């Protein structure tokens, strides 16, 4: 896969893309929750660990779809970054699952897994290291043909 740059993406770019993507994930959750309430729960509220697990897996599917198909979520496209594996290829579904699982831990511990980028010699987060992936900056004008 040819990229304009193999420069590691900075923390602020990654956080900006995550913020952008969080709006999309929340919209997805709102739509699926409304549909589940309307069609499967007779208008009653849905709660509990199984529903939370469903939302978690739905977010994981969102990221896995984009990382596996294009190497980028919509937020990553806006901020000109891409997720690749250590060989420079788009992630496999297994790599996507491992990356999402460990990214959860990176966020759970007060974001320390992401802040680690500032101290890591290669600018890698915990989940980058655990999954053998990285996020690269594509350059200032990567989509021009």
C-alpha positions as CSV (number, residue, x, y, z in Angstrom):
1,X,0.0,0.0,0.0
2,X,1.5,3.3,-1.0
3,X,1.1,6.2,1.3
4,X,2.3,9.8,1.0
5,X,3.9,9.5,4.4
6,X,4.7,6.9,7.0
7,X,4.9,9.5,9.7
8,X,3.1,8.4,12.9
9,X,-0.1,10.4,13.6
10,X,0.1,12.8,16.5
11,X,-2.1,12.4,19.5
12,X,-4.1,15.5,18.8
13,X,-5.0,14.3,15.3
14,X,-6.0,10.9,16.7
15,X,-8.2,12.5,19.4
16,X,-9.9,14.8,16.9
17,X,-10.7,11.8,14.7
18,X,-12.1,9.9,17.7
19,X,-14.3,12.9,18.6
20,X,-15.7,13.0,15.1
21,X,-16.3,9.3,15.1
22,X,-17.9,9.4,18.5
23,X,-20.7,11.5,17.1
24,X,-21.3,8.8,14.4
25,X,-21.2,6.0,16.9
26,X,-23.7,7.8,19.2
27,X,-26.0,8.4,16.2
28,X,-25.7,4.7,15.3
29,X,-26.6,3.7,18.9
30,X,-29.6,6.1,18.9
31,X,-31.0,4.6,15.7
32,X,-30.5,0.9,16.7
33,X,-31.8,1.6,20.2
34,X,-34.9,3.3,18.9
35,X,-35.5,0.4,16.5
36,X,-35.0,-2.2,19.2
37,X,-37.4,-0.4,21.5
38,X,-40.0,-0.1,18.8
39,X,-39.8,-3.5,17.3
40,X,-38.5,-5.9,20.0
41,X,-39.4,-4.4,23.4
42,X,-43.0,-3.1,22.9
43,X,-41.9,0.5,23.6
44,X,-40.3,-0.3,27.0
45,X,-36.9,0.9,28.0
46,X,-33.9,-1.4,27.3
47,X,-31.2,-1.7,30.0
48,X,-28.8,-4.2,31.5
49,X,-25.4,-5.7,30.8
50,X,-26.6,-7.6,27.7
51,X,-27.7,-4.3,26.1
52,X,-24.5,-2.6,27.0
53,X,-22.5,-5.5,25.5
54,X,-24.6,-5.2,22.4
55,X,-23.7,-1.5,22.1
56,X,-20.1,-2.2,22.7
57,X,-20.0,-4.9,20.0
58,X,-21.9,-2.5,17.7
59,X,-19.2,0.1,18.2
60,X,-16.6,-2.5,17.6
61,X,-18.3,-3.6,14.3
62,X,-18.4,0.1,13.2
63,X,-14.6,0.4,13.7
64,X,-13.8,-3.0,12.3
65,X,-15.8,-2.3,9.1
66,X,-14.0,0.9,8.4
67,X,-10.5,-0.3,9.4
68,X,-10.9,-3.5,7.4
69,X,-12.4,-2.0,4.2
70,X,-10.6,1.4,3.9
71,X,-8.2,1.5,6.7
72,X,-9.9,4.7,7.9
73,X,-13.1,5.7,9.7
74,X,-14.9,8.8,8.5
75,X,-13.2,10.9,11.2
76,X,-9.8,9.5,10.2
77,X,-10.5,10.5,6.6
78,X,-11.2,14.1,7.7
79,X,-8.0,14.2,9.8
80,X,-5.9,12.5,7.1
81,X,-4.8,9.5,9.1
82,X,-5.0,5.8,8.4
83,X,-4.6,2.6,10.5
84,X,-2.3,0.0,9.0
85,X,-0.6,-3.1,10.3
86,X,3.1,-3.5,10.8
87,X,3.5,-4.6,7.2
88,X,1.8,-1.5,5.9
89,X,-1.4,-3.2,4.9
90,X,-5.1,-2.6,5.8
91,X,-6.0,-4.5,9.0
92,X,-7.5,-8.0,9.0
93,X,-10.7,-8.6,10.9
94,X,-8.6,-10.3,13.7
95,X,-6.3,-7.3,14.0
96,X,-9.4,-5.0,14.1
97,X,-10.9,-7.0,16.9
98,X,-7.7,-7.0,18.9
99,X,-7.1,-3.3,18.3
100,X,-10.7,-2.4,19.4
101,X,-10.5,-4.6,22.5
102,X,-7.2,-3.1,23.7
103,X,-8.3,0.4,22.7
104,X,-11.1,-0.1,25.3
105,X,-8.4,-0.6,28.0
106,X,-6.4,2.3,26.7
107,X,-9.5,4.5,27.3
108,X,-10.6,2.9,30.5
109,X,-7.5,3.7,32.4
110,X,-8.1,7.4,32.3
111,X,-6.9,7.5,28.7
112,X,-3.4,6.5,29.8
113,X,-3.1,4.1,26.8
114,X,-3.5,7.1,24.5
115,X,-1.3,9.5,26.5
116,X,1.4,6.9,26.3
117,X,1.9,8.1,22.7
118,X,3.6,11.2,24.1
119,X,6.2,9.0,25.8
120,X,6.6,6.2,23.3
121,X,9.7,6.4,21.0
122,X,7.5,5.4,18.0
123,X,4.4,7.4,19.0
124,X,2.4,4.2,19.6
125,X,-0.5,3.7,22.0
126,X,-1.0,0.6,24.1
127,X,-3.5,-0.8,21.6
128,X,-1.1,-0.1,18.7
129,X,1.5,-2.2,20.4
130,X,-0.9,-5.0,21.5
131,X,-2.4,-5.4,18.0
132,X,0.7,-4.8,15.9
133,X,-0.9,-1.8,14.2
134,X,-0.2,1.9,13.9
135,X,-1.9,5.1,12.8
136,X,-0.1,7.1,10.2
137,X,-0.5,10.7,8.9
138,X,-1.1,10.7,5.1
139,X,0.3,14.1,4.4
140,X,-1.3,17.5,3.7
141,X,-3.1,16.5,0.4
142,X,-3.5,12.8,0.3
143,X,-6.8,12.6,-1.6
144,X,-5.7,14.7,-4.7
145,X,-5.6,12.6,-7.8
